Amino acid sequence: MTMRRSFLMVASVALAIVLIVLLIKIGKVDLRLTLQQLKGVSLIAFAKILLLNALLIYLSTEKWRSIDAAWRRLSDTVPPRTTSYALTSVGLAIGIILPVQLAMATARTLGTYFHGQALKRGTGGTLLEQGFDVYTVCFLAAASAITWLGHGGGETWVLSASAATALALLAVEPLVRAIRWLAVRCGTLDSMPRYKIFHSVWALQHSGVLNARLGRRLVALSVLRFCTVALMSVETAEAVGLHISLWQLAAAIPFVIFASIIALTPGGIGVNELAGVGTLSVFGTPFVTGAQWALANRVLVSVSYLLFAVCAAVLLLSRRLWTVRKNSKSKMAVQATCPQGMRNQVAPEDTR
């Protein structure tokens, strides 16, 4: 690790600490009270968070597998659904300390190493999958902005978000056509060195990813994933005795996602919390309440991610050991039959 990378890492960690301290100071958060609230979380409340997390991982996995099905070659093998689910779980857990884009891409790339085109299917597929999340969130952020500018409430946001979702689905096909046109243009400029950067755009035209039906499916899954995150946020708030409206949390989530893209701190610690609390205060949630929720949400969601990651690691290890054991038994069986086969071949020569 170079000196520059070490400095950036230390600076990133220091910035996360400063932002969390700033959040606690501005929000006047009582840490003792917050710890007591976390200790008092019931098993039922935490079980709800775990179930929603399971759904969140499932939706993310389905998005990635949908892209992978359109992207992989015929010679590439398909990872089992349980393996894909486990890799997504590990990626979310790593995202606690690393930028979620890097964490998820790393987990899936390593997990698809033996299935062919690991970098393209793991990293490229993950970036494309998360790109649809950003695409969808841009429309939902517009709904939040309309609600704020119009001094509206829950009904205004629901209506605006519904219209934004419909618009996002309708815009997929024109966007696909525009990218195809751009891909054709990039293909005609293939011989010019300065346009080499556009080769990846040209390659999309032949990848099977530029499909309006697939795009609409990915947007629909992104919307369901967004709804799941919103429900998880409500459950974490209620688990520690805080009352924040569902629509307020949903309206704030797009800006938290935008903040996570910046990736200034490990896992977006501090940046995501300040973005969420600041947006919640704009929609009427007291800053103190928002700050308490942000800290509790970080802890509860991180613990749920870690639990799923541990289970995923055990599953992957068990599958690997089972495969090794199966191959070992097959090899031993072949070796055991070879001497007998040789004797059968030699027997006729001895009788002559």
QUIQUI-V731482 format. One record per helix or strand. SS is the DSSP state (hx for helix, st for strand). FROM is the first residue (numbers start at 1). LEN is the number of residues. If there is no record, write none. Layout:
# QUIQUI-V731482
ss=SS from=FROM len=LEN
ss=SS from=FROM len=LEN
This chain:
# QUIQUI-V731482
ss=hx from=3 len=25
ss=hx from=31 len=9
ss=hx from=43 len=29
ss=hx from=81 len=14
ss=hx from=100 len=12
ss=hx from=113 len=3
ss=hx from=118 len=32
ss=hx from=154 len=35
ss=hx from=193 len=12
ss=hx from=212 len=28
ss=hx from=246 len=17
ss=hx from=266 len=3
ss=hx from=271 len=12
ss=hx from=287 len=65
